[in-house]
Every structure is written in structure tokens, then in C-alpha cells.
Amino acid sequence: MNKVLVIDDEANLRSLLARIIQLEGYSVAEVGNGKAALKLLEQETFQVIITDVKLPDINGVDLTAKIKSLYPSTEIIVLTAYGTIEDGVKAIKNGAFDYLTKGDHQSKILPLVSKATEKALLQQKVDDLENRLTKKFGFEQISGTSRGILQAIDLAKKVANTDTTVLMLGETGVGKEVFAEAIHYESLRKAKPLIAINCSAFAKDLLESELFGHAEGSFTGATKAKKGLLEEANEGTLFLDEIGEMHIDLQAKVLRVLETGEFYRVGESKTRKVSIRLIAATNRNLDQEIKNGKFREDLFYRLSVFTINVPPLRERSEDIEVLADHFIQIFSAKMNKRVNAMDESFLKALKSHPWQGNIRELKNMIERCVILVDGDQLNASLLPFDFNLTSENNIFDLAVVEKHHIQKVLRHTQGNKTEAARLLNIGLTTLYRKIQDFGIIV
């Protein structure tokens, strides 16, 4: 039930107003002063507040400003016996939904409460959506307790609420885009778009058109004018992934946007303006790219105002179990399975793997294993043969090759040792001995 709070020191008038509103199906509370109202607001949420201007402890217009600063989604209707234009303007400026003079309010109050309630409920829905987005895309989505990842998160949190350009450095698959999302959804621009583009996925001319847009007839196939991603991201955030792959001619145009906020659509002479927050990412060594003449030094200095290094997974092995658990939950729910654990052999294999593809590779591996598993626990037999080999210190060691070949045959026979011994062309006793010597878990 929608809730209304009436604040007035005249008990009879307050009770009458409360009764009228209650008859329309609202839950109504009453208090006689500003202090009591603020105390009640700490305990309950109200969609609408109706307050008299003349209260014994505070002016109702000033109380409006205080309440709106604490509870911005609550709508406030201000009542006074002596309405003045000055008070009305100040009340609206302080965040009041509307301003009524006592005597005129009885016929107007119910429609006004209804409209104020609609606005408050809509704002609450928006707030809930923003909170869910922040939880889904904010820093809570970044898993790990290693020193390197905690340092990266700490830096990202500090820069999030600014408009500073951020440069994310790290190998492919470490989660640079996840950091970019978290920074955006924790920023003051979170209500505006986050637009992402991978610069390595486009040729120079196509990337220019995608970023800046183009005029009608500017090139073959441009049958109509097109807005670019810069304009799509206006007042929000633009994430340029793999900026190290961008052609050096385009880099100059990106630099101009950062310095002036101005750009031209392809084939157009009209200057356009945008306000964006830029986050860039690369897996390249930009210092070396500058020396090779492939990256502009002035753009690098403009981008690297605030740099965050995201460590590779092999440098944060203590995070592997947490990340694997996270992906198991995701894919178990997605596939309607009840996988909830990893055995020691599986976890040991994960921790000894080099993870050249970083978190992306781990995510894909967990998805594969959840698809294959029949029970509720992942084990090393679900991992590909080549994966297990790369986890050993010396993949050319004959014993390592023999161990993994036996494991592969045992997986093929679903643990049937007699059949495995037959396929391996060895005695069953020999197979048991090798299983024990190699520490193979069947």
C-alpha cells in the first residue's frame, strides 16, 4: 500500500486531511513537527509527504530541502495558510512536487497526491533498476582476493566518480571490459549509455565511420546519414577496446575529441560536439608502439592520465578457485544442473595451468566441463587431454605422456579398468600399479 505522511502542528486539520487521504486507499501517518517527521522517515518509506510551511521547529520549505537531500525519490506537497510567490518559488526550487494554499487545497489535494505517488513510484523503479545494474555490472562482479586484483579494483573505485580518462592495460581475456563496465556503472554518468567497440575488429575506414558517423553519399553504400558511436555515447562513456590496433590517422581524430569535444562526421564539414568519458584498453606495449611509429605519443599521454594494470590469471592463482566457483554457479543455473563442487584433482589441474587466455579461457573451460559432467562435482577427467599436458612441468617427459594416455583410455571406458587394460594391451595388475604410481583418480 502506498504511504503518505502528513506534517502539521494543527491536530484537527492534520487528522481531517489524513482521514480524507485514507478513504482513497492510502496508508497515512501523522506527525506535528519536523523533528518527528525526520525520525519517522528513518524507519519507514513514504511515497508522498504533505507538510505545512509553519511548523514549530522548522520552516516547511526548509524541511522540504532537507528531506529531498536524504530521500530524493519521495515527493513533497507544501501547504500554507498565507501563500506567496516567493515561498512557492523557493519550495519548488527546494524539490517540492507542488505548493498549495490552505482553503484551496481540499479539492486539489487528492489528484495531487495521486500524481505525486505515480512520480514517486516511477522514481523508485528507476532507482531499483540502477541499483540492480550497479550490482550486476559494478565492482561486485569482479571476483578475487589476490593483491594484484585488489589494487586494480581500488584504483578503479577511486577514479570511477570522476570524468578522468582511464587506460586499462592487460593481456587479452583478463577482464578489462568488466572493469570498464564497473567504472561506468559506479560513475556519475551511469544513467547514460556505455558504448563499447573493439578497434581490432574493424578496418580503418569502417572504424572511422563507426566512431564518427557519416554523411549521406560520403562513400559508396552510404545511402543515408548515420550517427556514430561518439554521438550514441554522448553524456555517457565510450570504451575503446584494443586501442593499440587503431590506425595512427584515426588516433589524431580521437585526440581532438578528447581535447575539444568536437569532431566531424565522415564527409561532413559541420562541427559536432559531444561530452563523453573515455575508457581505453590495450594488450599492447604502447611505449614500444610509439617507438615503432604506430601510436601517437600525445594521445598516449592524454589517455594515460590514469592507468590501471589488470594482472593475468597466472599471476593470481589464488583467485582461480573463486572464479571457477563463480562460473560453475552461472553455467549450472543456465543448464539447469546441480553442479556445486570441484574435486582436488580438478582444482589442482586448474591451478597448475598457464591460462594463456586468462579469465576468458577459464570461463570457457568451466562451461565445457559443466556440459560434460553427469554428477554434482567436476573432476579432472572432464578436462581435455591437451589441457592436462600443459599443466605438467615437462610435457615431453615419457611418464607424463603415459600418465595422460592412461587417463584418456580410462575416460573412454568410463572407468572400466579391465576394458582399459585390454585396449592398452597390458595386464590388469600392471594397470593398477600404474594408476597408483601416477596418482590417477578414477
N, C-alpha and C positions, 0 to 999 in steps of 0.2 A: 504494500500500500504506500502511495506517495505521501510524504510528510511535510507539514507546514509548521513553522514556528512563528508565533505572534509575540512581539515585544512591545509592551505598552504599560505605563505605570498606572493608568486608569483601569482598575479591575473590572468594572461593569462593562465598559466599552470593549476591553480585551476579551472578556468571556462571551459577549454577544457576537463579536467578529469570529471568534473561534467556533462558536456553535453554527453560524451560517456556513462556514467552510466545511465543518464536519458533515453537515447534511448533504454535501456534494460528494461524499465518499473519501475525504482526505483524513489522515491521522494528524491531529493538531495538538501541539504543546504550547504552553503559555508561560512567559516569564515577565517580570516587572522592570528589569533594568539590564544594562549592557553586560555587567559582570556575570550575572546569572546566565545570560544567553551564551557568552563565550565558554563558560564552564559546561553547559549542556551540549554545545557543539563539539566539545572534546570527546563526548560519549556517544553521540548519535549523529547520523547524517540526515540532513533536511534538504529537500529539493528547492523549497521556497521559504524565504523569511520576509515577514511583514513587520516593519519597525516604525515606531513613532519617532519624529525628529527630536522632540523634547523629552529626554529621559533624565532621571535624577542623577545619574553618574557620568553620562557621556552624551554628546550630540549624536543623533541617529545618522546624520550624514557622515560624520567621522567614523562611527561604528561600521557603516557600510564599507568604507575603505579598508578597515581592519579585517572584517570578515572575508572580503573578497581576496585579500592577500593570503589568508590562511586557507580558504575553501573556495577557489576560483570557479568551480562548477555550480555552486549554489547561487540562485537568483534572488535578488532582494528588491522588495517593493517598499518605498519610503512614503509614510503618511505624515501630514502635518495639519495643524489647525489654521496656520497662517502661511499659506503658500506664497513664495516669492520666486521670481525668475532666477535670482541669484542662487537660492537654495536648490532649485530644480536643476540648474546647470551643474552645480557642484556635486549633487547626488549622482547624476548621470556620469559625470567625469570620474567619480569615485567607484563606478561599476554598478550602480543601481539599474535594475531592469526597467523601472518606471517610477514616477513620482506623482502622488495623488493628494488632493486637499480633502481633509475630513469634511463630511457633509455631502461631497460629490462622489465619495468612494463606494457607497453601498451598492449602487447599480453597476459600477465598473469593476469592482474587486474580483468577482468570480471569474469573468472572462480573462482578466489579467493574470489571476493565479493559474488558470488553465494554460495560457500561453507561456507563462514563466516556467511552469512544470515541464512542458514539452521541450523548451530550450535546455533546461537543466538535465533532463533525461538524455537528450541528444548529446550534450557535452560529456555526460558520464560515459556514454557508449564510446565516444571518441577517446576519452581518457583510458578506458579499459582496453581499447584496441591498441593505443600507443604503448600501454604497459605490456600487453602481450607481444607486440612487435619488439619492444626493448628486451623482453625476456627471451624471445626466440632468436633475435639477431644481435643482442647485446653481448657484453663480455661474459655472461653466464654460459654462452655456447662454447667458449674456449676452455678446453679441458687440459689439466696438467698442473703439477706441483714442482716441476724442476726449476732450478734457479733461472735458467735462460728464458723460459716461457713466462715466469712471473715478472721478470724485469721488463719483458716486452709488453705485457699487459699493463704494468704500472705506468710505463711511458705513454701507452695508448690512452689510458684513462686521463692522464694529465693533459693531453693535447685535445681530447675529444670536444670539450666545451669551448674551444677557440675556433677561429676561422683559418688557422695556420695550415699551410700546405704540408702534407706528410709524404715522405718517401719510404716505402716498405721494401726492405732488402731481404732476400732469402731464396733458397732453391725452389724449383718447381714442386708444387704439392705440399708446401709447409703450412699453408693456410693464410696466405697474405690477403686473399679476398674476404676471408672470415673476419680478419682484423679490420679491414676497410668497412665492412658492414657494421661491426661493433662500434667503431668510431662514429659513423654516421648516425646510428640509432641512439647514441648517447649524446649527440650534439644538439645545438640549438636549431639546427636545420632538419631535425628528424621528421617533421611533418611534411617536408618537401621531398622530391624524388631523389633516390640514389640510382644513378645511371652508370653502368659498368660496360666497358668494352675492352676486348683483348686486342692490343695493337698488332700482335703477331699473326692474327687471323685474316688480315686484310692487306691487299697491295696498296701502294702509296696513294694512288688517285682515288681508290674506293674508300680508304680510311679517311682521306680529306673530306670527301662528300658525306660520309657517315658522321664525322665530328662537326663540321661547319654547316652542312646542308648545301643545297644548290638552287640556282635559279632555273626557271623553265627554259629549256633549249640550250643550257650551258654545255652539254655534251650529248653525244648520241645516246638515246634512250631516256634522256631527262625530259619526259613529256609534260611534267608539271613541277612546280616549285616544291622543295622538300625542306622541312625543318630538320636541323642537325641535332646531335645528342647534346651539344652545348646548350642549345635553347631548351631541350627537354629537361635538362638538369638545372635550369635557372632557379636560383634561390635554394637549391639543394646541393648535392655532392656529385662530382664526376670522378669515377675511378678508372684510371688508365692503367690497365694491367699490361705487363711486359712492355713498358715504355721504351726500354732499351732497343726494341725492334723497330721503333718508329723512324721513318726516313728523316734525314737531317733537315731537309727543306720544311717539313711539317713541324719540326721542333721549333723553328723560328716563329711560326704562327701560334703555337701553343704558348710560347713565352710572351707574345704580345697580349694574349688573353689574360695571362696571369698578372701582367704589369698594368694593363689599362682597362681590362674588362671588355675590350672591343674586338670585333672580328668581322670578316666578310664571308657571306655565303659564296660558294664557288660560282663564278660567272656573274657576280653582282658587285656593283660599286658602292652600294649603300652600307654604311657602317651600322652594325648592330651591337647592342650592349647586353651583357649578362652579369649576374652575380652568382658565382659558383665557389664552392670549396673543393679544391683538387687534392685527391689522394692518388699517388702513382706507385707502381710496384715494378720490380725487375729482378730477374735472377742473374743478370749480367754484372760484371765488374765495370761500373761506369767510369772509373778512373782510367782503366785500360781502353775503354771505348773512346774516351776523349783523346787519349794519346794516338789512337788509330784513326782519328778524324771522323768517327762515326756518331759522336754525341757532342752536342754543344756544351761548352764549359759554362756559359752564362745560364743556360737552362738548368744545368746540374746544380749550380749554386742557388738558383731560385727554388728548385724542388727540395733540396736537402736542408732547408731551414730546420726541419725536424725529421730526423731519420730513426727508423725502428728496424732493428735486425731481428728477424724471426728465425730461431735456430732450427737446423734439420733434425729429423726424428732420431737419427743415430747418436746425436749429442744429448738427447733427453730420454734415455732408455727407461728411466723411472716412470715416465708418463705413458709408456706403451700399454700397460695393464689397464689404466684408467680409460684411455682412448678406445681400447679393444672392447671393454665393458660397455662403453657408450654406444659403439656401433652394433654390438650384439643386441642391445635393447631396441635400437632403431629397426634393425632388419628382422628381429624376432616378431615385433609388432606388425611390421609391414607384411610378413609372410605367414602371420597367424601361427607361429610356432612358440614353444615354451623353452627355448634355449636360454639358460641363465648362468652358465658357468664355463670355465676353461680348465682342463686338467693341466698338471705340471709340465707334461711333455709339450703341450701346445704353447703354453706361456714361455717356456724355455726357448722354443724354436722362434717365437716372435721376438724375444729379447736379443737373440744372437744374430738375427737377420740384419743386413746392412741398410735396408729400406731406401734404396736409391730414389724411389718415387715418393718417399716421405708419407705424410698422413693419407694422401690420396691412394697410395698403394695399399696401406694398411686397411683403409675403408673397403676397397675393392676385394681384398683378401678375406676379410670378415664376412662380407656379403656372400662370397663364393662358399665359404665353409658353412654358413647358416643354411644355405640352399641344400648342401650335401648331407648335413647331419640328420640322423634319424632320431636320436635321443635328445636329452636336455643339456648335454655337455660337449663342448668342442674338444677334439683331441688331435694329436699330430698326424694321424693317419689321413686326415682330411686335407692336409696341405699338399700342394703339388710336389712331385719328385724333385724338380729343379730347385724349388724353394728350399727344401731341406738341404740340398747340396750346398747352396750358397751360405747356409748358416754354419757350416763346418769351417775349421781353420784352414784345411788343405783339401780342396775338392779333388785333387789328383791322387790323394792317398788311396791305395787299393782297398784298405779296410773300410774307408768312408764309402767308396763306391759299392763295396759288397754289402755293407750295412743297409744302404738305401735300396739296393736291388731286392734284398730280402724283404724289407718293409713294403716295397711296391708289390711283390708277389703275394704277401700276406693280405694286403688290401684287396688284391684281385680275388683271393679265395675267401674273403670276408673272415679271416682269422682261422680258417681250417688248416691246421699245421700238417696233417697227413697229405692233403692235396698240394700244399705249398712245397713240401719235401719232394713230392713226385715231380712237380714242374721244375724244381731247382736241380733235380737229378742228384740228390744227396739223401743220406739216411735220415730217418726221423730223429734219432738220437743226436746226430750232427746238427740238425736244425735247432733243436732245443738248446744245445751248447752255444751255438752262435747267437741265439736270441738272448741268452744270459750274458755272454761276453760283451755284446754290443749294447746291452741295456735297452733292448727293443720292447716297447709296451704294446701288447696285442689286445 
